[in-house]
């Protein structure tokens, strides 16, 4: 059984930082591209970063580029999302996932106050 467990969310003031973690089990981590996604109330889920665990290549949309950094520790089967200079519009539930196989975590709430 595949499990993805996120942690590290919380309440932070604008300009602050948070580091999210996603611990994976039940899959061979270095064979998948895994990403972070977020969903704000009333909005669709959107991707905010992705990393290929085989070669470490990454992707970020313009909305978070330069502020968010994704990384992975294959030995720990864990993916991280370092979020700096957070803005109120970053407020959402953040999920890690492997969309190709419909693997998703339960999400962790990130709230950024103005």
QUIWOPE-V371045 format. One record per backbone hydrogen bond with DSSP energy under -1.0 kcal/mol. NH is the residue of the N-H (numbers start at 1). CO is the residue of the C=O. If there is no record, write none. Layout:
BEGIN
nh=NH co=CO
nh=NH co=CO
END
This chain:
BEGIN
nh=3 co=25
nh=5 co=23
nh=7 co=21
nh=12 co=111
nh=14 co=113
nh=15 co=86
nh=16 co=13
nh=18 co=83
nh=20 co=81
nh=21 co=7
nh=22 co=79
nh=23 co=5
nh=24 co=77
nh=25 co=3
nh=29 co=27
nh=31 co=28
nh=32 co=29
nh=34 co=51
nh=35 co=97
nh=36 co=49
nh=37 co=95
nh=38 co=46
nh=39 co=93
nh=43 co=40
nh=46 co=38
nh=48 co=36
nh=49 co=36
nh=50 co=59
nh=51 co=34
nh=52 co=57
nh=53 co=32
nh=56 co=52
nh=59 co=50
nh=64 co=61
nh=65 co=61
nh=67 co=64
nh=68 co=64
nh=69 co=82
nh=71 co=80
nh=73 co=78
nh=78 co=73
nh=79 co=22
nh=80 co=71
nh=81 co=20
nh=82 co=69
nh=83 co=18
nh=84 co=67
nh=86 co=16
nh=90 co=87
nh=91 co=88
nh=92 co=110
nh=93 co=39
nh=94 co=108
nh=95 co=37
nh=97 co=35
nh=98 co=103
nh=101 co=98
nh=103 co=98
nh=105 co=96
nh=108 co=94
nh=110 co=92
nh=111 co=10
nh=113 co=12
END
